[in-house]
Amino acid sequence: MRKIPVIMASQHPDNVSAPYFGDSPFISTYQEPEECYHCFHDLGCDEYMWDWEGKLVDEAVVDRLVRNHHAYFSKKQLGRDVFLTYRIPNNSHEPGYRLGRAYMGILTADEFVQELKLHTPPILEVILPMTESAAQLMRIQETFQKTARWKTEVFEQKRVNEQIGVIPLFEGVNDLLSADQIIKDYTTRYLKLFGHKPEYLRPFVARSDPALNSGLIATVLAVKSALSDFSVLSGKIEVPLYPIIGPGGLPFRGHLTPMNTRRFMDEYAGVRTVLVQSSFRYDWDTALVKKAITQLKKEVPTREAMIISARDRTKIEQIIRISEGYYRKSVEKLASVINEVSEDVPSRRERMLHIGLLGYSRTVGNKKLPRAIKFTSALYSLGIPPELIGTGRALRDIKKAGLLDAFNACYLNFEHDIKTAGYFLNKENLHFLVNDRKMWWEIEQDVRLIEEYLGWELGPRTLDHYFHRNSTSNIYFLRQDQKPLTKEIEWAAKWRKSLG
């Protein structure tokens, strides 16, 4: 059995500060192989996600890593000790030629490390974003196998294994709630094609995109439901499941920071691999980051998932529909403002232009929205944390429906998360926005209802919170005068230690 990595570094562009090994917060495609090495060597990460989805990539990454750091990768070999995992395009949403490039990169990397007498294959698995069916996963298996055989026939260089591990990434609330059925179906199809079950599977639960589409409460409850389902399913199908989770630093995107590791592990017990995104690595003191990674590596593998009973599952799904409904209706109304502000949120990676399906955006209802990091950044920059949207009205209805006990039993850190987000609320801005456009009144109602529920007034408490509030006030008035917002957006982000 191969080693299951605990800490996966990713290229999510949510950092406000420059990485400790560079001068600029923007990390180019050219710099990413070196970033990968630093994550392994300096921080103690044991996996790195190499992202082909909607962004430009260095296709010779394995060659660069091993040539530039031969001594390190001779000792810590790719595919054995540390892991490079491609997040491939889903060709239901991106052109197929990019998938072909990824396949050939994987296959030619095999040849390269074989020449150096290193462990092969260096790349064991790929991540399939927006997984919605077992058929999508099987298509990756089938097309990869065909590509490997074609390469063997043409170049007479056989791969050790014509199969590739496929990690399903579930990015919507409905997909999370049915993820166990997709995995069960995939296992059956896999057995039929290859004559044996997978040795293990690593289902991947997203935290950002479900939140963008369905809000904070619905996402946390859907993720907890999926982790419960995976734990039960593993015994039934006799295939070990090692779930992955992809959190950001702000509560809306998962609330994993070096200062919040204990609460995070309590909330998402049952995961076996945790993403540490750019903000986690670069917006905090490096010594603190290393200490947090050490703690996560030690404790994450020991935590078991909370099992949700069938009776409680029915209640949880009721709560999800209540909270999702309020959130989505409000976000659809606010979409034009969010899109406008997001245009001034600075980029941190070389994403592809939005042409056709290249670098696709996200949608809520019929409204197009920026991707999760810029969405979150835009709302925080206005002083309106997205955690608050729909939440007050949902809490009111959850209480009326007698579902509060089930909610509190499942979402352990709700009060901590919502208070943390609330520190960055700018009530003056919200009042101005309500006067500008009445659609913001719903958010004002949410704030009032959350405060009633908590018995606590939302708003800044520390000096950093007040500095953040002042920056968001500046952003409001700069926007009124149609002035550039980028510098002030960055300044506000520094106070919350995350771009979005």
C-alpha positions as a printed NumPy array, in Angstrom:
array([[  0.   ,   0.   ,   0.   ],
       [  1.377,   3.402,  -0.957],
       [  1.742,   6.225,   1.547],
       [ -1.384,   8.407,   1.831],
       [ -0.309,  12.064,   1.966],
       [ -1.766,  14.238,   4.709],
       [ -0.822,  17.727,   3.483],
       [ -1.444,  18.727,  -0.128],
       [ -0.208,  22.171,  -1.176],
       [ -2.26 ,  23.804,  -3.911],
       [ -1.997,  26.741,  -6.3  ],
       [ -5.22 ,  28.453,  -5.19 ],
       [ -4.561,  32.195,  -5.666],
       [ -5.843,  33.429,  -2.283],
       [ -2.619,  34.899,  -0.856],
       [ -2.359,  38.64 ,  -0.294],
       [  1.365,  38.589,   0.603],
       [  4.419,  37.494,  -1.359],
       [  5.688,  33.964,  -0.652],
       [  8.622,  33.805,   1.749],
       [ 10.908,  32.73 ,  -1.125],
       [  9.889,  35.532,  -3.533],
       [  9.366,  39.263,  -3.931],
       [  5.895,  39.443,  -5.475],
       [  2.532,  37.992,  -4.422],
       [  1.967,  37.064,  -8.083],
       [  3.373,  33.594,  -8.769],
       [  4.053,  32.965, -12.443],
       [  3.846,  29.64 , -14.251],
       [  7.638,  29.732, -14.474],
       [  7.93 ,  29.95 , -10.647],
       [  5.516,  27.129,  -9.824],
       [  8.   ,  24.218, -10.068],
       [ 10.218,  26.015,  -7.533],
       [  7.178,  26.66 ,  -5.36 ],
       [  6.451,  22.926,  -5.454],
       [  9.986,  22.144,  -4.275],
       [  9.745,  24.689,  -1.429],
       [  6.442,  23.172,  -0.269],
       [  8.088,  19.745,  -0.008],
       [ 11.511,  20.755,   1.278],
       [ 10.764,  23.762,   3.497],
       [  7.221,  23.3  ,   4.779],
       [  6.942,  19.52 ,   5.011],
       [  4.021,  19.097,   2.606],
       [  3.872,  15.595,   1.157],
       [  1.716,  16.303,  -1.911],
       [  1.387,  19.15 ,  -4.412],
       [ -1.584,  19.714,  -6.701],
       [ -0.451,  20.62 , -10.211],
       [ -3.435,  22.495, -11.618],
       [ -4.324,  22.116, -15.306],
       [ -7.89 ,  23.359, -14.802],
       [ -8.483,  26.78 , -16.367],
       [ -4.874,  27.957, -16.05 ],
       [ -1.561,  27.857, -17.847],
       [  0.969,  25.263, -16.652],
       [  4.581,  24.22 , -17.099],
       [  4.19 ,  20.872, -18.847],
       [  7.772,  19.78 , -18.032],
       [  7.313,  20.004, -14.266],
       [  8.758,  16.571, -13.403],
       [ 11.853,  17.214, -15.532],
       [ 12.399,  20.615, -13.9  ],
       [ 11.918,  19.365, -10.36 ],
       [ 14.274,  16.414, -10.688],
       [ 16.938,  18.193, -12.75 ],
       [ 17.012,  21.307, -10.554],
       [ 16.887,  19.417,  -7.246],
       [ 18.32 ,  16.012,  -8.082],
       [ 19.816,  15.369,  -4.642],
       [ 16.5  ,  16.038,  -2.893],
       [ 14.33 ,  14.016,  -5.281],
       [ 16.794,  11.124,  -5.296],
       [ 16.146,  10.812,  -1.578],
       [ 12.467,  11.889,  -1.503],
       [ 11.263,  10.246,  -4.677],
       [  8.158,  11.337,  -6.562],
       [  5.406,   8.746,  -6.401],
       [  6.94 ,   7.04 ,  -3.369],
       [  7.764,   9.624,  -0.691],
       [  6.265,  12.86 ,  -2.031],
       [  3.498,  13.194,  -4.579],
       [  2.705,  15.388,  -7.56 ],
       [ -0.983,  15.099,  -8.417],
       [ -2.441,  16.616, -11.573],
       [ -5.791,  18.372, -11.409],
       [ -6.814,  17.672, -14.975],
       [ -9.441,  19.468, -17.072],
       [-12.927,  18.019, -17.127],
       [-13.571,  17.813, -20.85 ],
       [-17.269,  18.343, -20.247],
       [-16.228,  21.94 , -19.491],
       [-12.797,  22.46 , -21.114],
       [-11.445,  21.453, -24.55 ],
       [-10.152,  17.881, -24.781],
       [ -6.727,  18.816, -26.143],
       [ -5.675,  20.031, -22.698],
       [ -6.51 ,  16.622, -21.255],
       [ -4.352,  15.009, -23.945],
       [ -1.448,  17.252, -22.992],
       [ -1.82 ,  16.227, -19.351],
       [ -1.835,  12.526, -20.265],
       [  1.309,  12.837, -22.371],
       [  3.007,  14.787, -19.589],
       [  2.291,  11.93 , -17.177],
       [  3.467,   9.252, -19.607],
       [  6.667,  11.016, -20.682],
       [  7.525,  11.723, -17.024],
       [  7.623,   7.929, -16.576],
       [ 10.348,   7.606, -19.196],
       [ 12.36 ,  10.449, -17.716],
       [ 12.53 ,   9.002, -14.193],
       [ 13.189,   5.497, -15.54 ],
       [ 16.307,   6.827, -17.263],
       [ 17.484,   8.161, -13.896],
       [ 16.665,   4.843, -12.148],
       [ 14.147,   6.57 ,  -9.854],
       [ 10.765,   5.325,  -8.637],
       [  8.192,   4.913, -11.38 ],
       [  5.53 ,   6.022, -12.012],
       [  6.216,   9.484, -10.526],
       [  2.568,  10.548, -10.932],
       [  0.086,   8.102,  -9.432],
       [ -3.208,   9.963,  -9.596],
       [ -5.201,  12.71 , -11.265],
       [ -8.005,  14.836,  -9.817],
       [-11.175,  15.188, -11.901],
       [-12.953,  18.466, -11.047],
       [-16.74 ,  18.792, -11.093],
       [-17.296,  15.041, -10.901],
       [-20.989,  14.323, -11.383],
       [-21.083,  10.634, -12.379],
       [-19.139,   7.374, -12.345],
       [-19.182,   7.476, -16.16 ],
       [-16.961,  10.583, -16.092],
       [-14.434,   8.769, -13.899],
       [-14.451,   5.697, -16.129],
       [-13.912,   7.875, -19.184],
       [-10.63 ,   9.046, -17.641],
       [ -9.581,   5.439, -16.997],
       [-10.481,   4.348, -20.519],
       [ -8.927,   7.3  , -22.366],
       [ -5.758,   7.175, -20.28 ],
       [ -5.38 ,   3.451, -20.951],
       [ -5.841,   4.018, -24.702],
       [ -3.297,   6.857, -24.666],
       [ -0.77 ,   4.723, -22.763],
       [ -1.187,   1.861, -25.232],
       [ -0.888,   4.214, -28.21 ],
       [  2.323,   5.651, -26.786],
       [  3.725,   2.153, -26.206],
       [  2.915,   1.187, -29.792],
       [  4.42 ,   4.314, -31.341],
       [  7.427,   4.921, -29.08 ],
       [  8.014,   1.375, -27.793],
       [  8.257,   2.534, -24.188],
       [  5.837,   0.652, -21.948],
       [  4.338,   2.215, -18.828],
       [  4.65 ,   0.119, -15.677],
       [  0.886,   0.421, -15.211],
       [ -1.622,   1.453, -17.876],
       [ -4.093,   2.522, -15.185],
       [ -4.104,   5.848, -13.372],
       [ -5.656,   6.628, -10.015],
       [ -8.624,   8.978, -10.414],
       [ -9.65 ,  11.268,  -7.557],
       [-13.268,  12.467,  -7.908],
       [-13.676,  16.11 ,  -6.855],
       [-17.236,  16.903,  -5.749],
       [-17.942,  20.64 ,  -6.085],
       [-21.69 ,  21.089,  -5.603],
       [-23.949,  20.479,  -2.618],
       [-26.09 ,  17.963,  -4.522],
       [-22.952,  16.173,  -5.737],
       [-21.668,  15.969,  -2.161],
       [-24.96 ,  14.489,  -0.973],
       [-24.808,  11.765,  -3.642],
       [-21.017,  11.269,  -3.701],
       [-21.19 ,   7.863,  -2.027],
       [-23.487,   6.539,  -4.763],
       [-21.115,   7.803,  -7.467],
       [-18.194,   6.048,  -5.762],
       [-20.188,   2.844,  -5.354],
       [-21.11 ,   2.888,  -9.052],
       [-17.51 ,   3.654, -10.043],
       [-16.208,   0.712,  -7.999],
       [-18.632,  -1.641,  -9.78 ],
       [-17.655,  -0.342, -13.224],
       [-13.956,  -0.47 , -12.36 ],
       [-14.246,  -4.116, -11.314],
       [-15.982,  -4.939, -14.596],
       [-13.298,  -3.213, -16.724],
       [-10.135,  -4.272, -14.884],
       [-11.18 ,  -7.481, -13.117],
       [-10.442,  -6.161,  -9.635],
       [-11.576,  -3.368,  -7.332],
       [ -9.475,  -0.23 ,  -6.81 ],
       [ -6.898,  -0.734,  -4.056],
       [ -8.221,   2.464,  -2.432],
       [ -9.996,   5.704,  -3.409],
       [ -9.5  ,   9.324,  -2.338],
       [-12.812,  11.191,  -2.731],
       [-12.213,  14.949,  -2.685],
       [-14.772,  17.317,  -1.117],
       [-14.572,  20.955,  -2.168],
       [-15.27 ,  23.76 ,   0.301],
       [-15.166,  26.913,  -1.839],
       [-17.36 ,  26.239,  -4.861],
       [-20.218,  24.671,  -2.877],
       [-20.165,  27.741,  -0.627],
       [-20.225,  30.091,  -3.611],
       [-23.228,  28.249,  -5.036],
       [-25.139,  27.363,  -1.867],
       [-23.771,  29.377,   1.059],
       [-21.953,  28.603,   4.3  ],
       [-24.467,  26.487,   6.228],
       [-25.527,  24.272,   3.311],
       [-21.91 ,  23.591,   2.385],
       [-20.671,  22.642,   5.853],
       [-23.621,  20.297,   6.375],
       [-23.215,  18.72 ,   2.918],
       [-19.494,  18.126,   3.487],
       [-20.169,  16.58 ,   6.905],
       [-22.826,  14.35 ,   5.315],
       [-20.382,  13.221,   2.618],
       [-17.696,  12.372,   5.19 ],
       [-20.247,  10.314,   7.128],
       [-21.324,   8.546,   3.93 ],
       [-17.725,   7.731,   2.96 ],
       [-17.037,   6.173,   6.353],
       [-20.084,   3.906,   6.079],
       [-19.545,   3.077,   2.393],
       [-15.915,   2.018,   2.805],
       [-16.921,  -0.992,   4.898],
       [-19.759,  -1.951,   2.562],
       [-17.706,  -2.007,  -0.659],
       [-14.502,  -3.23 ,   1.048],
       [-12.407,  -0.457,  -0.505],
       [-10.496,   1.925,   1.805],
       [-11.595,   5.541,   1.315],
       [ -9.225,   8.38 ,   2.229],
       [-11.157,  11.657,   1.812],
       [ -9.469,  14.923,   0.806],
       [-10.808,  18.395,   1.687],
       [ -9.935,  21.721,   0.046],
       [-10.39 ,  24.598,   2.517],
       [ -9.384,  28.251,   2.291],
       [ -8.601,  30.501,   5.228],
       [-11.791,  32.531,   5.673],
       [-14.813,  30.804,   7.267],
       [-16.78 ,  30.962,   4.007],
       [-14.125,  28.826,   2.287],
       [-13.331,  26.392,   5.133],
       [-11.582,  28.365,   7.897],
       [ -8.245,  26.558,   7.846],
       [ -5.524,  28.875,   9.127],
       [ -2.427,  28.119,  11.209],
       [ -4.347,  29.564,  14.183],
       [ -7.502,  27.467,  13.686],
       [ -6.19 ,  23.935,  13.115],
       [ -7.766,  22.395,  16.223],
       [-11.286,  23.595,  15.466],
       [-10.851,  22.665,  11.802],
       [ -9.88 ,  19.079,  12.672],
       [-12.83 ,  18.812,  15.058],
       [-15.246,  20.015,  12.373],
       [-13.958,  17.909,   9.501],
       [-12.959,  14.733,  11.331],
       [-12.709,  11.837,   8.907],
       [-10.648,  13.539,   6.22 ],
       [ -7.227,  12.046,   5.524],
       [ -5.685,  14.726,   3.302],
       [ -5.978,  18.488,   3.791],
       [ -5.179,  21.172,   1.218],
       [ -3.078,  24.067,   2.445],
       [ -3.684,  26.873,  -0.012],
       [ -1.471,  29.852,  -0.834],
       [ -2.884,  32.091,   1.903],
       [ -2.185,  29.468,   4.586],
       [  1.438,  29.209,   3.417],
       [  2.293,  32.853,   2.685],
       [  0.06 ,  35.182,   4.73 ],
       [  1.241,  33.88 ,   8.102],
       [  4.626,  33.657,   9.819],
       [  6.509,  30.72 ,   8.272],
       [  7.441,  29.216,  11.649],
       [  3.748,  29.195,  12.588],
       [  2.885,  27.566,   9.243],
       [  5.427,  24.766,   9.777],
       [  4.148,  24.148,  13.3  ],
       [  0.552,  23.941,  12.052],
       [  1.499,  21.523,   9.258],
       [  3.308,  19.301,  11.766],
       [  0.206,  19.25 ,  13.972],
       [ -2.095,  18.447,  11.038],
       [  0.17 ,  15.614,   9.84 ],
       [  0.155,  14.1  ,  13.31 ],
       [ -3.548,  14.384,  14.138],
       [ -5.607,  14.362,  10.905],
       [ -5.108,  10.597,  10.286],
       [ -6.405,   9.78 ,  13.783],
       [ -9.78 ,  11.556,  13.569],
       [-12.871,   9.514,  12.691],
       [-15.898,  10.936,  10.896],
       [-19.102,  11.838,  12.702],
       [-21.726,   9.302,  11.579],
       [-25.061,  10.949,  10.799],
       [-28.113,   8.731,  11.352],
       [-30.818,   8.369,   8.694],
       [-33.209,  10.358,  10.888],
       [-30.736,  13.198,  11.375],
       [-29.812,  13.082,   7.682],
       [-33.398,  13.958,   6.782],
       [-33.226,  16.951,   9.12 ],
       [-29.827,  18.005,   7.76 ],
       [-31.154,  17.97 ,   4.199],
       [-34.114,  20.122,   5.294],
       [-31.69 ,  22.646,   6.792],
       [-29.581,  22.602,   3.623],
       [-32.594,  23.464,   1.443],
       [-33.73 ,  26.246,   3.785],
       [-30.329,  27.946,   3.983],
       [-29.437,  27.398,   0.321],
       [-32.705,  28.969,  -0.813],
       [-32.197,  32.249,   1.031],
       [-28.531,  32.476,   0.045],
       [-29.069,  31.855,  -3.666],
       [-31.935,  34.328,  -4.027],
       [-29.89 ,  37.098,  -2.429],
       [-26.676,  36.375,  -4.332],
       [-28.52 ,  36.44 ,  -7.663],
       [-29.702,  39.963,  -6.833],
       [-26.194,  41.074,  -5.799],
       [-24.361,  39.482,  -8.743],
       [-23.789,  42.673, -10.743],
       [-22.155,  44.459,  -7.786],
       [-20.018,  41.408,  -6.921],
       [-18.838,  41.079, -10.523],
       [-18.018,  44.772, -10.726],
       [-15.884,  44.802,  -7.55 ],
       [-14.215,  41.487,  -8.41 ],
       [-12.712,  43.039, -11.54 ],
       [-10.397,  45.047,  -9.261],
       [ -9.328,  42.052,  -7.149],
       [ -5.672,  41.416,  -8.075],
       [ -4.679,  38.16 ,  -9.766],
       [ -2.114,  35.844,  -8.188],
       [ -1.725,  33.149, -10.886],
       [ -1.771,  32.947, -14.681],
       [ -5.399,  32.027, -15.242],
       [ -6.559,  31.718, -18.834],
       [ -8.842,  34.327, -20.379],
       [-12.596,  33.699, -20.284],
       [-12.995,  32.758, -23.956],
       [-15.643,  30.14 , -24.615],
       [-15.014,  27.407, -22.075],
       [-11.435,  28.483, -21.362],
       [-11.171,  29.606, -17.745],
       [-14.908,  29.202, -17.169],
       [-16.679,  31.171, -14.44 ],
       [-19.251,  29.938, -11.918],
       [-23.004,  30.558, -11.855],
       [-25.747,  30.886,  -9.259],
       [-29.149,  30.535, -10.857],
       [-28.945,  32.44 , -14.135],
       [-26.229,  34.823, -12.946],
       [-22.554,  34.439, -13.802],
       [-20.168,  35.044, -10.924],
       [-16.394,  35.236, -10.509],
       [-14.597,  32.212,  -9.146],
       [-14.765,  31.62 ,  -5.406],
       [-11.671,  33.545,  -4.295],
       [-12.559,  36.743,  -6.163],
       [-16.2  ,  36.358,  -5.138],
       [-15.216,  36.138,  -1.475],
       [-12.71 ,  38.965,  -1.819],
       [-15.255,  41.267,  -3.476],
       [-17.774,  40.897,  -0.658],
       [-15.204,  41.178,   2.136],
       [-13.843,  44.283,   0.388],
       [-17.283,  45.874,   0.631],
       [-17.368,  44.977,   4.331],
       [-20.131,  42.39 ,   3.761],
       [-18.722,  38.906,   4.526],
       [-20.569,  36.305,   2.398],
       [-20.961,  34.063,   5.467],
       [-23.784,  36.383,   6.55 ],
       [-25.839,  36.162,   3.345],
       [-29.041,  34.213,   3.948],
       [-27.793,  32.957,   7.305],
       [-29.988,  35.045,   9.593],
       [-33.195,  34.144,   7.769],
       [-32.126,  30.488,   7.673],
       [-31.505,  30.433,  11.439],
       [-34.952,  31.903,  12.043],
       [-36.608,  29.194,   9.93 ],
       [-34.435,  26.387,  11.34 ],
       [-35.539,  27.353,  14.831],
       [-39.215,  27.57 ,  13.806],
       [-39.012,  24.112,  12.216],
       [-37.548,  22.562,  15.384],
       [-34.287,  21.704,  13.621],
       [-31.898,  23.665,  15.821],
       [-30.619,  20.653,  17.795],
       [-29.729,  18.771,  14.6  ],
       [-28.025,  21.876,  13.223],
       [-25.899,  22.467,  16.322],
       [-24.985,  18.788,  16.63 ],
       [-23.675,  18.711,  13.061],
       [-22.101,  22.166,  12.576],
       [-19.844,  22.249,  15.639],
       [-18.079,  25.568,  15.038],
       [-20.924,  27.649,  13.645],
       [-20.832,  30.281,  16.382],
       [-17.054,  30.654,  16.118],
       [-17.172,  30.841,  12.313],
       [-19.95 ,  33.412,  12.128],
       [-18.405,  35.607,  14.826],
       [-15.05 ,  35.481,  13.022],
       [-16.699,  36.58 ,   9.773],
       [-18.697,  39.187,  11.669],
       [-15.542,  40.937,  12.854],
       [-15.151,  42.139,   9.261],
       [-18.691,  43.485,   8.855],
       [-18.872,  47.204,   8.058],
       [-22.359,  48.219,   9.186],
       [-21.972,  51.753,   7.873],
       [-21.244,  50.406,   4.395],
       [-24.247,  48.09 ,   4.639],
       [-26.456,  51.048,   5.592],
       [-25.148,  53.021,   2.594],
       [-25.698,  50.039,   0.284],
       [-29.294,  49.626,   1.513],
       [-29.93 ,  53.295,   0.727],
       [-28.326,  52.873,  -2.72 ],
       [-30.215,  49.724,  -3.693],
       [-32.986,  48.13 ,  -1.617],
       [-31.871,  44.58 ,  -2.46 ],
       [-29.227,  44.903,   0.292],
       [-32.038,  45.126,   2.868],
       [-32.153,  41.309,   3.004],
       [-28.545,  41.262,   4.232],
       [-29.346,  43.883,   6.864],
       [-32.15 ,  41.575,   8.006],
       [-29.696,  38.645,   8.149],
       [-27.335,  40.653,  10.365],
       [-30.134,  41.552,  12.781],
       [-31.356,  37.945,  12.997],
       [-27.833,  36.549,  13.496],
       [-27.235,  39.02 ,  16.319],
       [-30.521,  37.974,  17.951],
       [-29.532,  34.313,  17.655],
       [-26.053,  34.852,  19.113],
       [-26.922,  37.525,  21.663],
       [-23.843,  39.239,  20.253],
       [-23.28 ,  42.327,  18.122],
       [-21.368,  41.671,  14.907],
       [-18.556,  44.041,  14.045],
       [-14.89 ,  44.803,  14.702],
       [-13.266,  44.051,  18.053],
       [ -9.493,  44.415,  17.628],
       [ -7.305,  47.106,  16.088],
       [ -6.804,  44.958,  12.969],
       [-10.572,  44.631,  12.581],
       [-10.984,  48.415,  12.771],
       [ -8.208,  48.946,  10.221],
       [-10.048,  46.508,   7.955],
       [-13.299,  48.412,   8.47 ],
       [-11.573,  51.676,   7.533],
       [-10.201,  50.137,   4.329],
       [-13.63 ,  48.835,   3.337],
       [-15.087,  52.307,   3.939],
       [-12.451,  53.694,   1.585],
       [-13.408,  51.06 ,  -0.992],
       [-17.07 ,  52.069,  -0.803],
       [-16.315,  55.747,  -1.462],
       [-13.693,  55.025,  -4.134],
       [-16.29 ,  52.912,  -5.926],
       [-18.832,  55.738,  -5.677],
       [-16.307,  58.001,  -7.423],
       [-15.467,  55.26 ,  -9.977],
       [-11.829,  55.168,  -8.849],
       [ -9.539,  52.081,  -8.987],
       [-10.001,  49.782,  -5.988],
       [ -7.104,  47.334,  -6.275],
       [ -4.642,  48.909,  -3.83 ],
       [ -7.281,  49.358,  -1.138],
       [ -8.591,  45.803,  -1.723],
       [ -5.064,  44.502,  -1.108],
       [ -4.692,  46.651,   1.982],
       [ -7.956,  45.357,   3.474],
       [ -6.925,  41.776,   2.688],
       [ -3.7  ,  42.188,   4.663],
       [ -5.72 ,  42.828,   7.831],
       [ -7.711,  39.591,   7.423],
       [ -4.654,  37.585,   6.187],
       [ -6.311,  36.306,   3.021],
       [ -7.194,  37.799,  -0.339],
       [-10.478,  35.916,  -0.503]])
